[in-house]
Amino acid sequence: MTKHLTSTKDLKRVLGFWDLMGIAVGSIIGSGVMSLTGVGIGMTGRSIPLAFILGGIISLITRAPQIFLNSVARFRGGQYSMIGTYLGERWTGTFSMISILTSVTLSMYALSFADYAMPFLPMMSRKLIAIGILTLLFIINSFGIEAFSKFQNLAVGLLVISLTIFSVFGITRLDANYLAKESFMTGGIMGFWRAAVLMSLACDGAQTITDLGGEAKNPTKDIPRVMILSTMGVSVAYGFIGVVAAGVLPIDKVAYEPLTVVASQILPKSLYLVFVIGGAWMALITTLNSQIASCTKPLMQACNDGWYPKSLARLHPKYRTPLILLGMYYIIGFFPIVFDFDIGAIGNLTITVASITKAMIVLCLLRLPKVMAVPWKKSAFYISDGKLKIVGFIVLGTVVFSGITSSLDLPLPLLLANLAVVVFAFAFGRIRYNSGKVNVEASYEIES
């Protein structure tokens, strides 16, 4: 009888430093830079490049837990395995259920892509374009992590070229009065700070590679470094984009406008087409592609641990891809598109829920010195327990505060929907764990 492969131990460990870099950069650069740059200009004028760089630093601080935790061990199930290792078995079920319920955001990325593609594909409906790109990327991911990585690197290359064209071409057309004092800090210190916090959202995303630890060659060395270098590298690149976005046209013409408005004014028609396809399209494609590649790995480990049927984690014997889980996530992304779910509601549905999972990871960080004292002291990112606690409490406070304030801004029905998802996830974790059918294995490996 043929043995079916279902374990995260059976995944191909083929992702090197540059593969992870391509994935991280593609995860960071999304629709945020297209839509948020103009908003940031409206808040702080031509100080937007500095706001991008500060935003990158803020993003790194909030993702410090993943950087430190990835430096001590290979976590085959990504953040799921971190929670099982540091917080305990019971909480892995809650985390896995939240991951499933919030994966509807796959449809959000596909619909966002459709919005940018529709003007160039008038013969196709928004729904058809979204389903088409979702289907294409799931097919690519079905052929294994190597196929995914090759496609991702190609798409990221096109993305970088497009954004470089925008920056280089625009630099030559900067306003002669670019450095006029009144054009900077137009919203004062608070306006600059608000812009930096907003830009941190555009600089976030490198943590996606955490869930690919089971497929990385040297996860404890590469993942933390890639997270830092990709985040700061992209934030600096965004800074150059910000110079052009705020520096060619009068501020009142670009404030609160998408980046495509500026591009249409400064680029020839042919280069504008390259910018939209290679920039806006690839930004969304690379983000969606990374989400598809990483979303199955935590759930694979959850299946192995008994939270869900183990058969769902079955790997293709050649490509080592969890085809059943990929199919499940495809359906989750497919239905909101077909049934015309509101894209804003999809995003808002995850606001409170995402804060819960972020808080879990911060609590893992606070338990790091106790659970893995020896590997932690050998880590290249080791800091004293006192400093680690300071970092942990700062991040935890930020996560809790932002989660509460964001939740209070939601309409009551959406707030109740968020709370319902959280309650259901915790109830599932408790009930399933008490059934006695869950047997959480140690899904981490200390790298020598």
VEXDREN-2710 file (C-alpha; in Angstrom, 1 decimal):
% VEXDREN-2710
k/r/px/py/pz
1/MET/0.0/0.0/0.0
2/THR/1.3/3.4/-0.9
3/LYS/2.0/5.7/2.1
4/HIS/0.4/9.1/1.8
5/LEU/2.6/12.0/2.8
6/THR/0.8/14.4/5.2
7/SER/3.4/15.8/7.5
8/THR/5.1/19.2/7.4
9/LYS/8.3/17.1/7.7
10/ASP/7.7/16.0/4.1
11/LEU/7.7/19.5/2.6
12/LYS/10.6/20.3/0.3
13/ARG/13.2/22.5/2.0
14/VAL/14.3/24.5/-1.1
15/LEU/13.7/28.1/-0.3
16/GLY/17.0/30.0/-0.1
17/PHE/17.7/33.6/1.0
18/TRP/16.8/35.2/-2.3
19/ASP/13.6/33.1/-2.8
20/LEU/12.4/34.3/0.6
21/MET/13.4/37.8/-0.3
22/GLY/11.3/37.7/-3.4
23/ILE/8.3/36.3/-1.4
24/ALA/8.7/38.9/1.3
25/VAL/9.0/41.9/-1.1
26/GLY/6.0/40.6/-3.0
27/SER/4.1/40.3/0.2
28/ILE/4.9/43.9/1.3
29/ILE/4.3/45.7/-2.0
30/GLY/0.6/45.6/-2.5
31/SER/-2.3/48.0/-3.1
32/GLY/-1.2/50.0/-0.1
33/VAL/1.5/52.0/-1.9
34/MET/-1.0/52.7/-4.7
35/SER/-3.8/53.9/-2.5
36/LEU/-2.2/55.2/0.7
37/THR/0.6/57.4/-0.7
38/GLY/-1.8/60.1/-1.7
39/VAL/-3.5/59.9/1.7
40/GLY/-0.1/60.3/3.4
41/ILE/0.7/63.3/1.2
42/GLY/-2.6/64.9/2.3
43/MET/-1.4/64.5/5.9
44/THR/2.2/65.6/5.7
45/GLY/2.9/67.0/2.2
46/ARG/6.4/66.4/0.8
47/SER/7.5/64.9/4.1
48/ILE/6.0/61.6/2.8
49/PRO/9.4/60.0/2.0
50/LEU/10.4/60.3/5.7
51/ALA/7.0/59.0/6.7
52/PHE/7.6/55.9/4.6
53/ILE/11.0/55.2/6.3
54/LEU/9.5/55.8/9.8
55/GLY/6.6/53.6/8.7
56/GLY/9.1/50.8/7.9
57/ILE/10.7/51.1/11.3
58/ILE/7.2/51.0/13.0
59/SER/6.4/47.9/11.0
60/LEU/9.6/46.2/12.1
61/ILE/8.9/47.0/15.7
62/THR/5.4/45.5/15.5
63/ARG/6.8/42.4/13.8
64/ALA/9.7/42.0/16.2
65/PRO/8.1/38.9/17.8
66/GLN/8.4/36.9/14.5
67/ILE/11.9/38.1/13.9
68/PHE/13.1/37.0/17.3
69/LEU/11.1/33.7/17.4
70/ASN/12.3/32.7/13.9
71/SER/15.9/33.1/15.0
72/VAL/15.8/30.2/17.4
73/ALA/14.1/27.3/15.6
74/ARG/12.5/26.0/12.4
75/PHE/8.7/26.2/13.0
76/ARG/7.3/23.8/10.4
77/GLY/3.8/25.1/10.9
78/GLY/4.8/28.7/11.1
79/GLN/2.9/30.8/13.6
80/TYR/0.7/27.9/14.5
81/SER/3.8/26.0/15.7
82/MET/5.0/29.0/17.6
83/ILE/1.8/29.2/19.5
84/GLY/1.8/25.4/20.3
85/THR/5.4/25.6/21.4
86/TYR/5.1/28.7/23.7
87/LEU/1.5/29.1/24.7
88/GLY/0.3/25.4/24.8
89/GLU/-1.6/22.9/22.8
90/ARG/-5.1/24.2/23.4
91/TRP/-4.4/27.6/21.7
92/THR/-3.3/26.1/18.4
93/GLY/-6.9/25.1/17.6
94/THR/-8.2/28.6/18.2
95/PHE/-5.4/30.0/16.0
96/SER/-6.0/27.6/13.2
97/MET/-9.8/28.3/13.2
98/ILE/-9.1/32.0/13.1
99/SER/-6.7/31.4/10.1
100/ILE/-9.4/29.6/8.2
101/LEU/-12.2/32.1/9.0
102/THR/-10.1/35.1/8.0
103/SER/-8.8/33.6/4.8
104/VAL/-11.7/35.2/3.0
105/THR/-9.2/38.1/2.4
106/LEU/-8.0/36.0/-0.5
107/SER/-11.0/37.2/-2.4
108/MET/-10.3/40.8/-1.3
109/TYR/-6.9/40.7/-3.1
110/ALA/-8.4/39.1/-6.2
111/LEU/-11.2/41.7/-6.4
112/SER/-8.7/44.6/-5.9
113/PHE/-6.7/43.2/-8.8
114/ALA/-9.9/43.2/-10.9
115/ASP/-10.5/46.8/-10.1
116/TYR/-7.1/47.8/-11.5
117/ALA/-7.4/45.4/-14.5
118/MET/-10.9/46.3/-15.6
119/PRO/-10.0/49.5/-17.5
120/PHE/-7.6/47.5/-19.6
121/LEU/-9.9/44.5/-20.1
122/PRO/-13.3/46.1/-20.8
123/MET/-14.6/42.9/-22.4
124/MET/-14.4/41.1/-19.0
125/SER/-16.4/41.6/-15.9
126/ARG/-14.9/42.4/-12.5
127/LYS/-16.1/39.0/-11.2
128/LEU/-14.6/37.1/-14.1
129/ILE/-11.2/38.8/-13.8
130/ALA/-11.1/38.1/-10.0
131/ILE/-12.0/34.5/-10.4
132/GLY/-9.5/34.2/-13.3
133/ILE/-6.5/35.5/-11.3
134/LEU/-7.5/33.5/-8.2
135/THR/-7.7/30.3/-10.3
136/LEU/-4.4/31.0/-12.1
137/LEU/-2.4/31.5/-8.9
138/PHE/-3.9/28.4/-7.3
139/ILE/-3.0/26.3/-10.3
140/ILE/0.6/27.6/-10.2
141/ASN/0.8/26.8/-6.4
142/SER/-0.4/23.3/-7.1
143/PHE/2.8/22.6/-8.9
144/GLY/4.9/23.0/-5.8
145/ILE/6.8/25.6/-3.9
146/GLU/9.5/25.8/-6.6
147/ALA/6.9/26.7/-9.3
148/PHE/5.5/29.3/-6.9
149/SER/8.9/30.8/-6.1
150/LYS/9.9/31.1/-9.8
151/PHE/6.6/32.8/-10.7
152/GLN/6.9/35.1/-7.6
153/ASN/10.5/36.1/-8.5
154/LEU/9.5/36.9/-12.0
155/ALA/6.5/39.0/-10.9
156/VAL/8.6/40.8/-8.3
157/GLY/11.2/41.6/-11.0
158/LEU/8.5/43.2/-13.1
159/LEU/7.2/45.0/-10.1
160/VAL/10.6/46.5/-9.2
161/ILE/11.2/47.5/-12.8
162/SER/7.8/49.3/-13.0
163/LEU/8.3/51.2/-9.8
164/THR/11.8/52.1/-10.8
165/ILE/10.5/53.6/-14.0
166/PHE/8.1/55.7/-12.1
167/SER/10.8/56.9/-9.7
168/VAL/13.6/57.6/-12.2
169/PHE/11.3/59.2/-14.8
170/GLY/9.6/61.3/-12.2
171/ILE/12.9/62.5/-10.5
172/THR/13.7/64.4/-13.7
173/ARG/10.5/66.3/-13.5
174/LEU/10.5/67.5/-9.9
175/ASP/9.0/70.9/-9.2
176/ALA/11.7/73.7/-9.1
177/ASN/10.4/74.8/-5.7
178/TYR/10.4/71.2/-4.4
179/LEU/12.3/72.2/-1.2
180/ALA/10.0/75.1/-0.3
181/LYS/9.6/74.9/3.5
182/GLU/5.8/75.3/3.4
183/SER/5.5/72.1/1.4
184/PHE/6.9/70.0/4.2
185/MET/5.1/68.9/7.5
186/THR/1.9/70.5/6.2
187/GLY/0.0/68.8/9.0
188/GLY/2.5/69.5/11.7
189/ILE/4.2/66.8/13.8
190/MET/0.9/65.0/14.5
191/GLY/0.1/64.9/10.7
192/PHE/3.6/63.5/10.1
193/TRP/3.1/60.8/12.8
194/ARG/-0.3/59.9/11.5
195/ALA/1.2/59.5/8.0
196/ALA/4.0/57.4/9.3
197/VAL/1.6/55.1/11.1
198/LEU/-0.5/54.8/8.0
199/MET/2.6/54.1/5.8
200/SER/3.6/51.3/8.2
201/LEU/0.6/49.4/6.8
202/ALA/2.0/49.7/3.3
203/CYS/5.4/48.5/4.7
204/ASP/4.0/45.5/6.5
205/GLY/3.8/42.0/5.1
206/ALA/7.2/40.4/5.4
207/GLN/5.9/38.2/8.3
208/THR/4.3/36.0/5.6
209/ILE/7.5/34.0/5.2
210/THR/7.2/32.8/8.9
211/ASP/4.7/30.3/7.6
212/LEU/7.2/29.0/5.1
213/GLY/9.7/27.9/7.7
214/GLY/9.1/24.2/6.9
215/GLU/10.2/24.9/3.3
216/ALA/13.2/27.2/4.0
217/LYS/16.8/25.9/3.7
218/ASN/18.1/28.0/6.6
219/PRO/15.1/29.4/8.4
220/THR/16.8/30.6/11.6
221/LYS/19.3/32.6/9.6
222/ASP/17.4/33.7/6.5
223/ILE/13.9/34.5/7.8
224/PRO/14.8/37.1/10.4
225/ARG/17.3/38.8/8.1
226/VAL/14.9/38.8/5.1
227/MET/12.2/40.3/7.2
228/ILE/14.4/43.2/8.3
229/LEU/16.1/43.8/4.9
230/SER/12.9/43.5/2.8
231/THR/10.9/45.8/5.1
232/MET/13.6/48.5/5.2
233/GLY/14.5/48.1/1.6
234/VAL/10.9/48.5/0.5
235/SER/10.4/51.5/2.8
236/VAL/13.4/53.3/1.3
237/ALA/12.2/52.4/-2.2
238/TYR/8.8/53.8/-1.2
239/GLY/10.6/56.9/-0.1
240/PHE/11.8/57.5/-3.6
241/ILE/8.3/56.9/-4.9
242/GLY/7.0/59.4/-2.4
243/VAL/9.5/62.1/-3.6
244/VAL/8.0/61.8/-7.1
245/ALA/4.4/61.4/-6.0
246/ALA/4.6/64.6/-3.9
247/GLY/7.2/66.5/-5.9
248/VAL/6.1/66.8/-9.5
249/LEU/2.6/68.2/-9.3
250/PRO/1.2/70.7/-6.7
251/ILE/0.4/69.0/-3.5
252/ASP/-3.3/69.9/-3.7
253/LYS/-3.4/68.0/-7.0
254/VAL/-2.1/64.7/-5.6
255/ALA/-3.3/64.8/-1.9
256/TYR/-5.6/61.9/-1.2
257/GLU/-5.3/60.7/-4.8
258/PRO/-4.1/57.2/-5.9
259/LEU/-0.6/56.9/-7.3
260/THR/-2.0/56.2/-10.8
261/VAL/-3.2/59.8/-11.0
262/VAL/0.4/61.0/-10.7
263/ALA/1.7/58.3/-13.0
264/SER/-0.8/59.3/-15.7
265/GLN/0.5/62.8/-15.6
266/ILE/4.3/62.2/-15.7
267/LEU/4.6/59.0/-17.8
268/PRO/4.2/58.6/-21.6
269/LYS/1.2/56.4/-22.4
270/SER/3.3/53.4/-23.2
271/LEU/5.2/53.7/-19.9
272/TYR/2.0/54.4/-18.0
273/LEU/0.7/51.1/-19.3
274/VAL/3.9/49.3/-18.1
275/PHE/3.5/51.0/-14.7
276/VAL/-0.1/49.9/-14.2
277/ILE/0.5/46.3/-15.4
278/GLY/3.9/45.8/-13.9
279/GLY/3.3/47.9/-10.9
280/ALA/-0.4/47.9/-9.8
281/TRP/-1.2/44.5/-11.2
282/MET/2.0/42.8/-10.0
283/ALA/1.8/44.4/-6.6
284/LEU/-1.6/42.6/-6.0
285/ILE/-0.6/39.4/-7.7
286/THR/2.6/38.9/-5.7
287/THR/0.7/39.6/-2.4
288/LEU/-2.1/37.2/-3.3
289/ASN/0.4/34.6/-4.5
290/SER/2.3/34.7/-1.2
291/GLN/-0.9/34.4/0.8
292/ILE/-1.9/31.3/-1.2
293/ALA/1.5/29.7/-0.7
294/SER/1.7/30.3/3.0
295/CYS/-1.9/29.8/4.2
296/THR/-1.9/26.0/3.9
297/LYS/1.2/25.3/6.1
298/PRO/-0.2/26.1/9.5
299/LEU/-3.4/24.1/8.7
300/MET/-1.3/21.2/7.5
301/GLN/0.2/21.0/11.0
302/ALA/-3.2/21.4/12.6
303/CYS/-4.5/18.4/10.6
304/ASN/-1.5/16.3/11.7
305/ASP/-2.3/17.3/15.3
306/GLY/-5.9/16.2/15.1
307/TRP/-7.8/19.4/15.0
308/TYR/-9.1/18.5/11.5
309/PRO/-9.0/15.2/9.5
310/LYS/-5.4/14.2/8.7
311/SER/-6.4/13.2/5.2
312/LEU/-6.9/16.9/4.3
313/ALA/-3.1/17.5/4.6
314/ARG/-2.2/14.8/2.0
315/LEU/0.7/16.0/-0.2
316/HIS/1.1/15.4/-3.9
317/PRO/3.8/12.7/-4.1
318/LYS/5.8/14.6/-6.7
319/TYR/5.2/18.3/-6.0
320/ARG/4.7/18.0/-2.2
321/THR/1.8/20.4/-2.3
322/PRO/-1.3/19.9/0.0
323/LEU/-3.8/19.8/-2.9
324/ILE/-6.9/19.2/-0.8
325/LEU/-6.1/22.2/1.5
326/LEU/-5.3/24.3/-1.6
327/GLY/-8.7/23.4/-3.0
328/MET/-10.4/24.2/0.3
329/TYR/-8.8/27.7/0.4
330/TYR/-9.7/28.2/-3.3
331/ILE/-13.4/27.6/-2.4
332/ILE/-13.1/30.1/0.5
333/GLY/-11.7/32.7/-1.8
334/PHE/-14.1/31.8/-4.6
335/PHE/-17.5/32.2/-2.9
336/PRO/-17.2/35.8/-1.8
337/ILE/-16.4/36.8/-5.4
338/VAL/-19.3/34.8/-6.9
339/PHE/-21.8/36.0/-4.3
340/ASP/-20.7/39.7/-4.5
341/PHE/-19.5/40.1/-1.0
342/ASP/-18.6/43.7/-0.2
343/ILE/-14.8/44.1/-0.4
344/GLY/-14.8/46.6/2.5
345/ALA/-16.8/44.3/4.7
346/ILE/-14.4/41.5/4.0
347/GLY/-11.4/43.6/5.1
348/ASN/-13.3/44.9/8.2
349/LEU/-14.3/41.4/9.2
350/THR/-10.7/40.6/10.1
351/ILE/-9.7/43.8/12.1
352/THR/-10.5/42.6/15.6
353/VAL/-9.7/39.0/14.8
354/ALA/-6.2/39.8/13.5
355/SER/-5.4/41.6/16.7
356/ILE/-6.1/38.4/18.6
357/THR/-3.6/36.4/16.6
358/LYS/-1.0/39.2/16.8
359/ALA/-1.4/39.3/20.6
360/MET/-0.8/35.5/20.7
361/ILE/2.5/35.8/18.9
362/VAL/3.6/38.6/21.3
363/LEU/2.8/36.4/24.3
364/CYS/5.0/33.7/22.6
365/LEU/7.8/36.2/22.5
366/LEU/7.5/36.9/26.3
367/ARG/7.8/33.2/27.0
368/LEU/10.8/32.7/24.8
369/PRO/13.5/32.9/27.5
370/LYS/11.7/30.3/29.6
371/VAL/10.7/27.8/27.0
372/MET/13.9/27.9/24.8
373/ALA/16.6/29.4/27.0
374/VAL/19.6/27.7/25.4
375/PRO/18.7/28.2/21.7
376/TRP/17.7/31.8/22.5
377/LYS/21.1/32.6/24.0
378/LYS/22.7/31.2/20.9
379/SER/20.6/33.3/18.6
380/ALA/22.2/36.1/16.5
381/PHE/19.4/38.3/17.7
382/TYR/19.7/37.6/21.4
383/ILE/19.0/40.4/23.8
384/SER/18.7/40.4/27.6
385/ASP/15.4/39.3/29.2
386/GLY/14.7/42.8/30.4
387/LYS/15.1/44.3/26.9
388/LEU/13.0/41.5/25.5
389/LYS/10.2/42.2/27.9
390/ILE/10.3/45.9/27.0
391/VAL/10.0/45.1/23.3
392/GLY/7.2/42.6/24.1
393/PHE/5.1/44.9/26.2
394/ILE/5.5/47.8/23.7
395/VAL/4.3/45.6/20.9
396/LEU/1.5/44.1/23.0
397/GLY/0.3/47.5/24.0
398/THR/0.4/48.7/20.4
399/VAL/-1.6/45.6/19.2
400/VAL/-4.2/45.9/21.9
401/PHE/-4.6/49.6/21.5
402/SER/-4.9/49.5/17.8
403/GLY/-7.2/46.5/17.9
404/ILE/-9.6/48.3/20.4
405/THR/-9.6/51.6/18.5
406/SER/-10.1/49.9/15.1
407/SER/-12.9/47.9/16.5
408/LEU/-14.7/50.9/18.0
409/ASP/-14.7/52.5/14.5
410/LEU/-16.6/49.6/13.1
411/PRO/-20.4/49.7/12.6
412/LEU/-22.2/47.6/15.2
413/PRO/-23.1/44.7/12.9
414/LEU/-19.4/44.3/11.8
415/LEU/-18.2/44.6/15.3
416/LEU/-20.6/41.8/16.4
417/ALA/-19.4/39.7/13.4
418/ASN/-15.8/40.1/14.5
419/LEU/-16.6/39.2/18.0
420/ALA/-18.7/36.2/16.8
421/VAL/-15.6/34.9/14.9
422/VAL/-13.4/35.3/18.0
423/VAL/-16.0/33.5/20.2
424/PHE/-16.5/30.7/17.7
425/ALA/-12.7/30.1/17.4
426/PHE/-12.2/30.0/21.1
427/ALA/-15.2/27.7/21.6
428/PHE/-13.9/25.4/18.8
429/GLY/-10.5/25.2/20.5
430/ARG/-11.9/24.3/23.8
431/ILE/-14.5/21.8/22.6
432/ARG/-12.3/20.0/20.2
433/TYR/-9.4/19.8/22.6
434/ASN/-11.6/18.3/25.4
435/SER/-12.8/15.6/22.9
436/GLY/-9.5/13.8/23.4
437/LYS/-8.9/13.6/19.6
438/VAL/-6.2/16.2/19.6
439/ASN/-2.6/15.2/20.0
440/VAL/-0.3/18.2/19.3
441/GLU/3.2/17.1/18.2
442/ALA/6.3/19.2/18.6
443/SER/6.5/20.9/15.2
444/TYR/9.7/22.8/15.7
445/GLU/13.3/21.8/15.1
446/ILE/16.4/23.4/16.7
447/GLU/18.8/24.2/13.9
448/SER/22.4/23.2/14.5
END
